[in-house]
């Protein structure tokens, strides 16, 4: 999913790009993709964004903990600039997809006097907010909020880029890279661009899981993958300090990665000095995250409660009932994994949902017929985690906050599951027939169209509203709202960016072929390269287990 991907693979006789160059290319791609979503979405158009923006502005001004007397009703009272305190007024279009974003009042840049605001994120770990809130110290009004979004997007881009860079260092990276590309759904890109710790939570989980896979894959030569080792340590330290539920994703990522390899591969990590230092740094991060959780146990009961109608305690529902109910709803969240934007009020077009649903089905079924069977069993274990872990968490919380679970909460585990599908298929090769590049071209172009259609549809929702009698023509002839630069420019930029990414990914998977140019003659010598399941430069002795 980056301009660096295609150049990374190449053919056997070409010089491979350095990991640093690959990381830079991936970082630029993810930064631009997230930033375009950040600009295209109206202010406070992300779930719970007002609460998290207020929290960030408060934390960066020194209001980190929740002293007695500052928690009332459904959140924590903090002192922030007035233009931030009044941000809840921007959500006039929330839950009403027929209402364009022009209903929101302007965000005045001169309302910088202190005002009282309420945030339901009062007990969240302050690490993410310290960084994201910085632009509000030097900027005001709407530009400050957009800048906060961009900072959040850049943070997420760092970890997504680090994760994909690590994944490309696997000795058989083809199938895992394909699976990771499938995991970059429209919802993944949307969530990576808002002011919400959910964004960096997903990115750090990707970096942790991919980095750990590469480290285990190179357990006999850890010096070759020093950046991946550091990626794992940094990701654990940050992930442990995003949200309390993030510790569950951390544990799942580590367990699944270990299951894909032998005990001797895991044990070898503890004989490497850099690995031991990294484990120490990661342990400090985990301890700090746990310490914050313990600290928040003494905060007022209402300090982290969501507003009325969003989450309410359900004391008459037993934990086992909540657990069974969540299991029953497992597949209901698939649409949210693909794309239900805004305040869960704007699903992407049915065409997009159908396309990605097909990809998800393939990702689930193909590993079940793989060999060796041990890899299939690991993947099944990951699938069980995807169903059971959220159910357990919801069962624990139902008595205090009610049924709160949303598909976006599970996105870190969804990405782990999809990449695990690719890991289970690593021993398989694509056919070397002429149909392989044709099928690859079909799927990638379809994914490109689905991504751009999703972006344009969400813009349509805010520009003109999704009404029974409205059409795409209404968006063109009678726009009610316009994002910065205008929706046509943003759509063209997004399409261009995704096109470059798709071409690069196709070139990586099918060296010697181009996404939009069908070669007239295909040399027989090129046939062995058409094998995304095997890196031409891979060590033939290696294996996933």
N, C-alpha and C positions, 0 to 999 in steps of 0.2 A: 504494500500500500504506500509505496514511496518511490520517488525517483531514484533512490539509492538501491532499491531492491533488485531491479533488473541488472544494474551494473555490477552488483555484488556477485552474481552467479557466473554469467558469461560461459564461454566454452573452456575446455581444458587447456587450450593454448593461450588463453588471455590472462593478463595479470589481474588478480582479484583486488578490489579496493580494500583499504585498511578499515578496521572496525570504526575508527574515529570518523572517517569520511562517510561511512554508512550511517552512523548515528546522526551526523549533521544533516544528511539528506532526509532521514526519517523525522528528525526534530522539526525541520522546516515544513515538511508535509503536515504533520499533526498540528503544529502551531497554526498554520494557515487554515486548515480545516476547522479546528475548534474556534478560531477567531472569526471566521466567516459566519458560523452559527451564532457566535456571541453578538455580532453586529446585526444579524438578520432577525434575532428574537427581540421583541420589545422588552423594555425594562420591567423586571419582576415577572417575566413570562416563564420562568422555571419554577418547578415545585418548591414551595417554601422559601423562595429567594428573598422575600422581605425580611424574614426572621434571620437568615444567615448573613444578609448584608448589614443589618443592624448589629448583629453579634460581632462581625468583623470590625465595624467602626468603633464599637465599644472596647473590644479587646486591645486594639492598637492604641487606644487612649488610656489604657491602664486598668480597665474594668474587666478583670480576668475571672475572679471568683464570684460567688453569690453571697454577699454578706447578709446577715439576718435583717429582715425588714424590706428587702428589695424584691421579694417574690410575692406577687399577688395574682390571684385568679388563674390565668392561663399562661403565665410566663414570668420572665424577669424584667424588672424596670431598670433601664440604663439611661445614661445621659450621653446623647450624641448630637451632631448638628441637625438642625430642624429639617433640612431637606431630606435627610436619611430617616428621621423619625416619622415623616409623613409618607414614606414609600408604600405602605399598605394601600393607599389610595390609587396606586398604579394598577392594582389587580382587578379593576372594574370588569375586565373581559374574562377573568378566570372562570372556568366551568361553563362558559357560554360561547361556544365556537361560532355562533352566528354574529357575535359582537366584535367588530374590528378593534384594533388597538388605539384608534383615535379618541376613544372615550377617556383615556387617561390624561390627567392634567399635566402641564409642563412641570419639569423638575427645576425649580429656580436655583440659580447658582449663588444668589446672594443671601439665601436663608441659612446662614452659618452659625446663628446663635444657638446656645444650648437648649435642648428640649428633651423631654422624657419620652422614651420609646419602650415598647414591649417586644421581647423576643422569646420564642418557645425553644430556642437553641441555647438557653442560658447555661446549661451544664455541659455542653459539648467541649471536648478538648480544644484548648486555645491555639495549638500549633498552626493549623491551617489558617485561622483567622488573623493571626499576627502578620502573616505574609500578605494575604489578600487585602487586608485593610489598609496597607501602606499608601496606596494612591489617594485615599480620602484625607490624608494629612497634608497633601500639597495641591489637591485639586478639589473642585466643588461641582455640584449639580450633576447633570447627566454624564458629562465627560468623566467625572470621578468614578461613577458606577460602571461605565463601559471599561474604564481602565482596570477596575477591580476584576471584572470578568476576564479581561485579557491576561492579567497576572495569573488568575486561576487556570486559564487555558494553557499558559506556558508551563506551569507546574505539571499539569497532566501530560503535556506533550513530552516533557523530559522523561517521564517514566514509561510512557508508551513507546517512545523511541528506543529507550534502553532495553525494554523487553523484546522488541522486534529485532534489534541488533544482536542481542544474545541468541535469539532463536535461530538466526542465520548462521550461528557458529556451530550448530549441531552437525554431527558427522553425516546425518541423513536428514536434511532439513525440509525436503520438498513437501511432504504431506502435512507436517506441523505448520509450515508457512501458509499452506492453503487453508487449513482449519482456522488459523489466526485471522486470515483475511475474511473468512466467513463471519467470525466473531465481531468484526468491525461493522456492525449494523448501523442504520441511521440513528437508532437510539443511543448507541455508544458514542457517536460523534456529537449528538445533541447534548448528552449529559456531561461531556467533557468540557463544555463551554460556559456553564452557568456558575453562579456563586453558590456553591453547595459542596460540602466535603465529600459527597458521593462521587464527585468527579475524580479527585485525587485518590480516593479509595479504590476505584476501578483501575486506575493507572498503576498504582503501586502493586496491586495484586498481579497484574499482567507482568510487570517487571520482576517481581519475586518469583513467580512460577516459571517463567521462561529462563530466567537467570539460573535458578536452581537445577532445572533440567540440563542446561549446558554444563554446569559445574559437575554434575554427576556423570554426564556423558563423557567427560574428559577427566575422570578421576585419576587416571594414570599419568596425566600430563597437565596438572592444574596451572602450571606456569603459562600455558597458552591461553588461558581464559581468566586472567587476573581481573579484567574489567567486569566480567560476569560475576565474579566473587564479590566485588565491591557493590555491584548492582543489587545483589541479594541482601547484603547488610544494610544498605541505605533504604531499600524498599521495606524491609522488616521494621526498621526504626521509625519510618514515617507512617507506615500502615497501622502500626500499633497505637499511633497517636492521632488517628482521624476520628473514628467513631467506636463506640464500645463493641458493636457487632463485628467490627473489622478483625478482631482477634479470632473470630470463628473462621473468617476467610483465610487468615494467615495460617491457622492450623490445617485447614483443608488443603491449601496449596502445598504445604510441606509434606503432609501425609501422602498425597497423590504422587508428588514427584518422587518420593522415596520408594513407593510401590512399583514404579516403572523400572527400578534398578535393583541390583543385588546388594546384599548387606555389605559385601566387601567394598563396593563403590561408596556406600554411605560411610563406612568406617574409615576409609582413606582420607576423608575430608578432615578428620580430627588429627591427622598426622602432618598437616600442612600449616606452616606458621601464619601465612596471610589469612587462611580460612579461620584459624583460631582467633586472630585479632578481629576479624569481621564478625564472628559469632559473639565476641565480647561486646562490640559496638551495638549489634542488634539486640543483645540481651539488655543493655542499658536502655535502649528505646522501649523495649517491652515493659521493663520495670517502671519507667516513667508513665507509660500508658496505663498500667495497672494502678499506679499510685494516684493518678488523676481519677480513675474510677472509684477508688476508695474514698478520696476526698469528696467526691460528689455525693456519696452516700449520706453525708451529713447536711446536705442542702435542703431547703424547704421542699415539701412534696410537690408543690405546683410549679416548680421552677422549670421543669422540662416537659410540661403537658402541652400538647398541641391544642389549637383553638377548637371550640365547640363545633361538632359536625365533622371534624377531621379524624379525631381519635378520642374515644370515650371508654372508660373502664367498663368491663362487662363482667360484673361479679357473679352473675348467675350462670356463666358458662364455665364448666370444668376444664381443666388443662387438657385432659385426654380428648375432650370434645373439640377443643381448638386444634389439637394435633391432627385428629382425623379429618377435620374440615379442611385444614391446609393441604393435607395429602390429596384430598379430593379436588382441590383447586390447582394442583400442580401444573396441569397443561393450560389452565386458564390464563396463566401469566405469559404465555409465549408471545402474544401480540405485544405486550409491553417490552419484551426483550428485543423485538424488532423495531417498534416505533409507535409509541403513544405519547405525543409531545405535549408541551404546555403543562397545564395542571391536570394531566391525564384526561384532557378534553379533545385532543386532536390526533386520532389515529391516522397513520399514513395511508395512502390509497390501498384498496384491497389487492391490487396487482402486486404491490410491494410485499404485503403480508403473505400472499400466496407464494411468491418466489422464495422468500426467505424461509417460509415454513417447509418448502420442499428441500431446501439446503439443510435445514435442521433435521429433517427425517433421514436424509442421506447420511448425515454426520452421526446419527444414532444407530442406523442399521448396518452400515458398512463395517464398523469395528467388530460387530458381533460375529462376523464370519472370517475374522482374520486369524492368521497363524503367526507366531505361536499363541495358543489359547490363553497363556498367562497374561498377555497384553489385553486380550478381550475381557478377562476377569477384572483387571485394573480399571478398565473403562466402565464396566458395569458398576463397580464400586463408586466411581465418580458420579454416575447417574443416580445412584441411591443417595449420595450426599446431596445432590441437587434437590431431591424431593424431601429428604428427611431433615436436614439441618435447618432450613427455614421453618419447617413445621415445629421443630423443637423450640426454636427461638420464639415463635409466635405463641406456643403453648405456655411458655414461661411468662410472657408479657401480657397475656389476655386479661388477667385479673387487675392489672394496674393501668393499662392504656387501651385495652380493647383490641379489636382486629385492625391492625395498622399496616399490614404487609402490602407492599407494592412490588411490582416486577423489577423496578430499578434497584431495589435493595439487594436483589439476588444477582445482579449483573456480574460482580466479580466471580462468583461461582459458575455462572453460565459460561464465561470466557475460559475458565479452567476446564470445564467439561468439553468444550469444543476443541481446545488445543489438545486435550487428552485423546480425543478421537483421532486427531492427526498423529499423535504419538503411537497409538495402537496400530496404525496403518503403515508405519515406517518401513516395514519389511516388504511391502508390496510396491510394485512398479506399475507405472502407466504403460499402456500398450505403445509400442513404437510405430504403430501404423499411422497413416496419414490422418486418421480420424481424431487422434488425440489433440493435436493443435486446433482442429476445427471445433471440437467440443469445448476446449478451453476458451477459444475465442467467443463462442456462443454464451457461455456462462459469464465471462468477464464483461462483455458488452451489456448483457442483461443486468448485471449488478451495477454497472455504471449508470444505466438508465434508471434503475430503481433508486439509487442514491440521489440523483439529480431531481427525479420526480418527487421524492420525499421532501427535499429542500424547498422546491418550488411550491408544493402543496401547503407546507407549513407557513410559508410567506403569504400564500393566498388567504389562509385562515386569518392572518392579522391585517393584511392589506384591505381585504374586502369582506371578510367573514364567510363562513361556509353556511350558506342558506339554501333552502329548497329550490329557489328559482334562480340562484346566482350561478354563473358559469366562469370559466377561465377568462372569457371576454370581459366580464365585470372587473376583474383584476387589472385589465389593461386599460379599459376606457373610463372606469370610475373608481380609482383607488381612493380609499378613505384614509389610509395611513401609509407612510413611507419610512423605511429604515434609513439610516445613514447611507449615502451613496445611491439609494434607490434600489428597489427589488430587481429590476432588470440587470443592473451592473453586478449585483451580488450573485445572482443566479449564473450569469456568464462566467464570473470568476470561479465559482464553485465547480461548474461543469468543466472548465479548463483544468483546474487542479486535479479533479478526480480522473480526468482523461489521461493526464500525464502519469498519475499513479497507476492506473490500469495498464497502460502501455509498459511501464517498468516491471510490474508484476508478471505480465505475460512474457516479457523477454527473459525474465528470470526462470520461469517455469519451462519455457520452450526456447532455448537458445537457438539463434539463427532465424527465428520467426518474428514477425511484427504483427501487432494486434490488428491494424487496419490495412495492412498490405499483404496480400496472399502471394507468396513467391511462385514464379512461373515454373521453376525447376527446383527440385529437391535432391540434393546430393545424397547418395547412399551413405556416405561417411557421416552425415549429420544425424542419421537415424538413432544411434545409441544415445545421443544427447537428449532425446525427447523422453526423459524419464524423471518427472518431478519427484518421484519417491526416493531418488538417489542423487546425491551431489557428485558430479563427475570427479571432483577432487577429494572425495571422501576416502577415509581409511577403510579398505576392504575388510579389515579384521574386526571392525567395530560392529556393535549391535546395540539395540535399545535395552537389552537385558543382559 
